[in-house]
Amino acid sequence: MTFRNQELRALLKLTMPILATQLAQIGMGTIDTLMSGYVSTRDLAAVAIGTSLWLPTWLFLAGVLVALSPLAARLNASAKHDRLPVLLSSALWVGIVLGSIAGILLSLASLALTSIVDDPVTASIASHYTMAIAVGMPGAGIFLAYRFYAEALNEAGQVTRIMLSGLLLNVPANAVFVYGWFGLPELGGVGCGIGSSIIFAGMAFAMARNTRRKRLPADYPLWQYVAKPLYPQVREILKIGIPIGIAIFFEVTLFTVIALLLTGLGPSVVAGHQVALNISSLTFMIPLSVGMALTVRVGHWLGSGETALARRTAWLGIGLNLGVALFNATLMLLFASHLAGLYSPDPAVVKTAATLMIFAAIFQLSDAVQVGAAGALRGYHDTFAVMLITFVAYWVIGLGSGYWLAFYADTPYGAPGFWTGLILGLTAAAIALAIRLYRVSRRPQYE
């Protein structure tokens, strides 16, 4: 079997469970939204507000802890297995500390919602929902540390089973508090937050038990090392991970800001934007998962001393992403109206969404390249430059040009103007990150 076919098989074997985990992660927020919608419109709005706060926080936390993937993959490939548990203990310390900080920040944000949201009932529900989710953030940090450790050791399927179980259990866990089962009070949307926090803790416990059985030496005193971590390793995780978390935060918040800027153009435009964004976000999960798999595989080859194979794998993964992007773009162009119609019966919303999906289809290609290149660069531990590139590409080029096209061009384009800006920003990111990958992979230590 040729290296190309062998490596494609390895990438896909790692990508599929990561993809399932990513979809399950999104599904937890979707379940909260759907279940709250059956209580009342106010509960639905409140949970949507709360989700817009905690989901970027979760993604930032995940971005920092994904640094564990290239670090653990290198140690595993270089047969330094005795150092892996110590690395995990440092990552758990980071997950607990950052998860606790995230919980405190979300708690403070929840208190501010009562003065920001106009409707007092919606504000109260949103505040209590966010507070309940905040309690679960340390558990989320523990789960994420165990998750990326397992994925780095090519055992992503273990994570997927636990994440999917958590997704399924999220429904009854929410229902107990949302609808007041077993004599408990009916808490509506607030109950979604309590149920989800319990699931975060449950998944952390399940991953801890699974890791103890499958990926740690017998009787290894893991939590003694968590209590007294090796701070040089903690600093290494933070040095690699914080730029990744910030870069992900830049991208997530960019779309939130665009949605806010579009509010003046009317509800059908905002709704159409959200529909197109949701569809493109779902398709983005595939190249994102390939990018995460690339981090592990590039780290594996570098740890093995096979720098040429690391370089080949990086470009092979980007090529795989381009193939997926072409397929996704074709589906979007052919079935734009049909896909938009699944979200809303309103013809104005469907028309807006279908128009914007043409732009989404175009930026599938550049998005696939930039997320693949970023994933490969994480394998090289080159994350600070990625953070700077994504900031300039998304917020300066993308948002800046989009805002001008939407409101200040000779003929203001409205929502299509912002999406044109997204194409420009993502294309700039793709070009810059591809050049960065070429230069980093050709450095003397990798030749």
C-alpha positions in Angstrom: 0.0 0.0 0.0 1.4 3.4 -0.9 2.1 6.0 1.8 -0.7 8.2 0.4 -3.4 5.5 0.7 -2.1 4.4 4.1 -2.0 7.9 5.5 -5.5 8.8 4.1 -6.8 5.7 5.8 -5.1 6.8 9.1 -6.5 10.3 8.7 -10.0 9.1 8.1 -9.9 6.6 10.9 -9.0 9.4 13.3 -11.3 12.0 11.7 -14.6 10.0 11.8 -14.8 9.7 15.6 -13.6 13.3 16.1 -16.4 14.4 13.7 -19.0 12.5 15.7 -17.7 14.1 18.9 -17.8 17.6 17.4 -21.4 17.0 16.1 -22.4 15.7 19.5 -20.9 18.7 21.2 -23.0 21.0 19.0 -26.0 18.8 19.6 -25.9 19.5 23.4 -26.6 23.2 22.7 -29.2 22.3 20.1 -31.0 20.1 22.7 -31.2 22.9 25.2 -32.6 25.2 22.5 -35.2 22.7 21.3 -36.4 21.7 24.7 -36.7 25.3 26.0 -38.7 26.1 22.8 -41.4 23.7 23.9 -41.8 25.6 27.2 -42.2 29.2 26.0 -40.8 31.7 23.5 -39.2 33.6 26.4 -37.5 30.4 27.6 -36.3 29.8 24.0 -34.9 33.3 23.7 -33.3 33.1 27.2 -31.5 29.8 26.4 -30.3 31.3 23.0 -28.8 34.2 24.9 -27.1 32.0 27.4 -25.8 29.7 24.7 -24.3 32.6 22.9 -22.2 33.2 26.0 -21.2 29.7 27.2 -20.5 28.1 23.8 -17.7 30.5 22.8 -16.3 30.0 26.3 -16.4 26.2 25.9 -14.7 26.5 22.5 -11.9 28.7 23.9 -11.4 26.2 26.7 -11.3 23.4 24.0 -8.8 25.4 21.9 -6.4 25.8 24.8 -6.6 22.1 25.7 -6.2 20.9 22.1 -2.5 21.8 22.7 -2.4 18.4 24.4 -2.9 16.6 21.1 0.5 17.5 19.4 2.4 17.3 22.7 1.1 13.8 23.5 1.3 12.6 19.9 5.0 13.5 19.8 5.8 11.7 23.1 3.8 8.7 22.0 5.6 8.4 18.6 9.0 8.9 20.2 8.3 6.0 22.7 8.5 8.4 25.7 5.5 6.7 27.2 6.5 7.3 30.8 6.1 11.1 30.3 2.5 10.8 29.0 0.7 10.5 32.3 2.7 13.5 33.7 1.6 15.5 30.7 -2.0 14.5 31.3 -1.8 15.6 34.9 -0.6 19.0 33.8 -3.4 19.3 31.3 -6.0 18.3 33.9 -4.6 21.1 36.2 -5.0 23.6 33.3 -8.5 22.3 32.6 -9.6 22.7 36.2 -8.1 26.1 36.6 -9.3 27.5 33.3 -12.7 25.8 33.7 -13.1 27.5 37.1 -12.1 30.9 35.7 -14.6 30.4 32.8 -17.3 29.5 35.3 -16.5 32.7 37.3 -16.6 34.8 34.2 -19.9 33.2 33.0 -21.4 33.8 36.5 -20.5 37.5 36.3 -21.9 37.7 32.8 -25.1 36.1 34.0 -25.5 38.8 36.7 -25.1 41.5 34.0 -27.8 40.0 31.8 -30.6 41.4 34.0 -29.5 44.9 33.1 -28.7 44.2 29.4 -31.8 42.3 28.3 -34.9 44.5 28.1 -37.6 41.9 29.0 -37.2 41.2 32.8 -38.6 37.6 32.5 -36.3 36.6 29.7 -33.4 38.3 31.5 -34.1 36.3 34.6 -34.3 33.0 32.8 -31.2 33.7 30.8 -29.3 34.7 33.9 -30.2 31.6 35.9 -29.6 29.3 32.8 -26.1 30.8 32.3 -25.3 30.5 36.1 -26.3 26.8 36.0 -24.0 26.2 33.0 -21.2 28.1 34.7 -21.2 25.5 37.5 -20.4 22.8 34.9 -17.3 24.5 33.4 -14.7 22.9 35.6 -16.2 19.5 34.7 -16.0 20.5 31.0 -12.3 21.4 31.5 -11.6 18.0 32.9 -13.5 16.2 30.2 -11.7 18.1 27.4 -8.2 17.3 28.9 -9.1 13.6 28.9 -10.6 13.9 25.4 -7.6 15.4 23.7 -5.3 13.0 25.5 -7.2 10.0 24.1 -7.4 11.4 20.6 -3.6 12.0 20.6 -3.1 8.3 21.4 -5.3 7.4 18.4 -8.2 6.3 20.7 -10.8 8.9 19.5 -13.5 6.3 19.4 -13.5 6.0 23.2 -14.3 9.7 23.4 -17.1 9.4 20.8 -18.9 6.7 22.7 -18.9 8.8 25.9 -19.8 12.0 24.1 -22.7 10.4 22.3 -23.9 8.8 25.5 -23.8 12.2 27.1 -25.8 13.6 24.2 -28.5 11.0 24.6 -28.6 11.3 28.4 -28.9 15.1 28.1 -32.5 14.8 27.0 -33.8 13.0 30.2 -31.4 15.0 32.4 -32.8 18.2 31.1 -36.4 17.0 31.2 -36.2 16.2 34.9 -35.6 19.8 35.7 -37.4 21.5 32.7 -40.7 19.7 33.2 -40.5 18.9 36.9 -40.3 15.1 36.9 -40.3 13.1 40.2 -41.9 15.9 42.1 -39.2 18.5 41.3 -40.3 22.1 40.5 -40.7 23.0 36.8 -37.8 25.2 36.0 -38.2 25.6 32.2 -35.2 26.9 30.4 -33.2 27.1 33.6 -33.6 23.3 33.9 -31.7 22.9 30.6 -28.6 24.6 32.2 -28.8 22.3 35.3 -29.2 19.2 33.2 -26.3 20.1 30.9 -24.0 20.9 33.8 -24.8 17.4 35.3 -23.9 15.9 31.9 -20.6 17.8 31.8 -19.7 16.3 35.2 -20.9 12.8 34.1 -18.8 12.8 31.0 -15.7 14.0 32.9 -16.2 11.1 35.4 -16.7 8.6 32.5 -13.6 9.8 30.7 -11.6 9.6 33.9 -12.7 6.0 34.5 -12.1 5.1 30.9 -8.6 6.7 30.9 -7.7 5.0 34.2 -8.6 1.6 32.7 -7.1 2.0 29.2 -4.4 4.7 29.1 -2.7 4.8 32.5 -0.3 2.5 34.3 -1.9 0.5 37.2 -2.0 2.4 40.5 -0.4 5.5 38.8 -1.1 8.5 41.3 -2.5 10.8 38.7 -4.3 13.2 41.0 -1.2 13.6 43.2 0.5 15.1 40.1 -2.6 17.2 39.4 -2.3 18.7 42.8 1.4 19.4 42.3 1.8 19.8 38.5 5.1 20.3 36.7 4.8 24.0 35.9 7.2 23.9 32.9 4.7 21.5 31.2 1.8 23.7 32.3 3.5 26.7 30.6 4.2 24.7 27.5 0.5 23.7 27.2 -0.6 27.3 27.8 2.1 28.7 25.3 0.7 26.5 22.6 -2.9 26.4 23.6 -3.8 30.0 24.4 -3.2 31.3 20.9 -5.3 28.4 19.6 -8.1 29.3 22.0 -8.0 33.0 21.0 -8.0 32.1 17.3 -11.1 30.0 17.7 -12.7 32.7 19.8 -11.9 35.3 17.0 -13.8 33.1 14.5 -16.8 32.3 16.7 -17.4 35.8 17.9 -17.0 37.2 14.4 -20.2 35.6 13.3 -22.0 36.8 16.5 -20.9 40.4 15.8 -22.1 40.2 12.2 -25.5 38.9 13.4 -25.8 41.9 15.8 -24.8 44.4 13.0 -27.5 43.0 10.7 -30.3 43.5 13.2 -31.1 46.9 11.7 -31.9 45.3 8.4 -35.0 43.5 9.8 -35.8 40.1 11.3 -36.0 38.2 8.0 -32.5 39.2 7.1 -31.2 38.2 10.5 -33.1 34.9 10.4 -31.8 34.2 6.8 -28.2 34.9 8.0 -28.6 32.5 10.9 -30.0 29.7 8.7 -27.1 30.0 6.2 -24.7 30.2 9.1 -26.1 27.1 10.7 -25.9 25.1 7.5 -22.3 26.2 6.7 -21.3 25.6 10.4 -22.5 22.0 10.1 -20.6 21.4 6.8 -17.5 23.1 8.5 -17.4 20.3 11.1 -15.9 17.9 8.5 -12.8 20.0 7.5 -12.5 21.1 11.2 -12.3 17.4 12.2 -9.7 16.7 9.5 -7.7 19.6 10.8 -7.8 18.1 14.4 -6.7 14.8 13.0 -3.9 16.5 11.1 -2.6 17.9 14.4 -2.2 14.4 15.8 -0.8 12.8 12.6 1.8 15.7 12.0 2.8 15.5 15.7 3.1 11.7 15.3 5.5 11.9 12.4 7.6 14.7 13.9 7.8 12.6 17.1 9.0 9.7 15.0 11.7 11.9 13.4 10.0 11.5 10.0 9.9 15.2 9.1 9.3 14.6 5.4 6.3 12.4 6.1 4.9 15.1 8.4 5.1 17.5 5.6 3.5 15.1 3.1 0.7 14.4 5.6 0.0 18.1 6.1 -0.6 18.7 2.4 -2.4 15.4 2.0 -4.9 16.5 4.7 -5.4 19.9 3.0 -6.1 18.1 -0.3 -8.6 15.9 1.5 -10.3 19.0 2.9 -10.5 20.6 -0.6 -12.2 17.5 -1.9 -14.8 17.6 0.9 -15.3 21.3 0.4 -16.0 20.9 -3.3 -18.6 18.2 -2.5 -20.2 20.5 0.2 -20.2 23.5 -2.1 -21.9 21.5 -4.9 -24.7 20.4 -2.5 -25.2 24.0 -1.3 -25.5 25.4 -4.8 -27.8 22.7 -6.0 -30.1 22.5 -3.0 -29.9 26.0 -1.4 -33.6 26.7 -1.4 -34.6 23.2 -0.3 -32.1 23.3 2.6 -33.2 26.8 3.7 -36.8 25.6 3.5 -36.1 23.0 6.2 -35.5 25.8 8.7 -38.4 28.2 8.0 -41.7 28.4 6.1 -41.2 32.1 5.6 -40.5 32.9 1.9 -38.5 36.0 2.8 -36.2 34.0 5.2 -35.8 31.2 2.7 -34.9 33.6 -0.1 -32.3 35.5 2.0 -30.8 32.2 3.3 -30.6 30.7 -0.2 -28.9 33.8 -1.5 -26.3 33.8 1.3 -25.6 30.1 0.8 -24.2 30.9 -2.6 -21.5 32.9 -0.8 -21.2 30.1 1.8 -20.5 27.6 -1.0 -17.7 29.8 -2.4 -15.9 30.2 0.9 -16.1 26.4 1.6 -12.8 26.1 -0.4 -10.8 28.8 1.4 -12.2 27.7 4.8 -11.1 24.1 4.1 -7.6 25.2 3.3 -7.2 27.6 6.3 -8.5 25.1 8.9 -6.4 22.3 7.5 -3.2 24.5 7.4 -4.0 25.7 11.0 -4.4 22.1 12.1 -1.0 21.1 10.6 0.7 24.1 12.1 -0.6 23.1 15.5 1.3 19.8 15.0 4.5 21.9 14.5 3.6 23.8 17.7 3.3 27.0 15.6 0.2 28.6 17.1 1.1 32.3 17.8 1.5 33.1 14.2 -1.9 31.4 13.4 -3.5 33.6 16.0 -2.1 36.8 14.5 -3.1 35.7 10.9 -6.6 34.8 11.9 -7.1 38.1 13.7 -6.0 40.2 10.8 -7.9 38.0 8.2 -11.2 37.7 10.1 -11.5 41.0 12.0 -9.5 43.5 9.8 -10.0 42.1 6.3 -13.2 40.1 6.7 -15.2 42.3 9.1 -13.8 45.6 7.8 -14.5 44.9 4.1 -17.8 43.3 4.9 -19.0 46.3 7.0 -18.1 48.7 4.3 -19.8 46.6 1.6 -22.9 46.2 3.7 -23.4 49.8 4.6 -21.0 52.3 3.0 -20.4 51.1 -0.6 -22.0 53.2 -3.4 -24.7 50.5 -3.5 -24.9 49.0 0.0 -25.2 45.2 -0.3 -26.5 44.5 3.2 -26.1 40.9 4.3 -24.4 39.8 1.1 -21.8 42.5 1.7 -20.8 40.8 5.0 -20.6 37.4 3.4 -18.4 38.8 0.6 -16.2 40.1 3.4 -16.1 36.6 4.9 -14.9 35.3 1.5 -12.2 37.9 1.4 -11.1 37.2 5.0 -11.1 33.5 4.8 -9.2 33.6 1.5 -6.6 35.8 3.0 -6.3 33.4 6.0 -6.0 30.4 3.6 -3.2 32.0 1.6 -1.3 33.3 4.6 -1.6 30.0 6.6 -0.6 27.9 3.5 2.5 30.1 3.1 3.2 29.8 6.8 2.9 26.0 6.7 5.3 25.8 3.7 7.9 27.9 5.4 7.6 26.3 8.9 7.8 22.7 7.4 10.9 23.7 5.4 12.9 25.0 8.4 16.3 23.4 8.9 15.2 21.2 11.8 12.4 19.7 9.7 14.5 19.0 6.6 
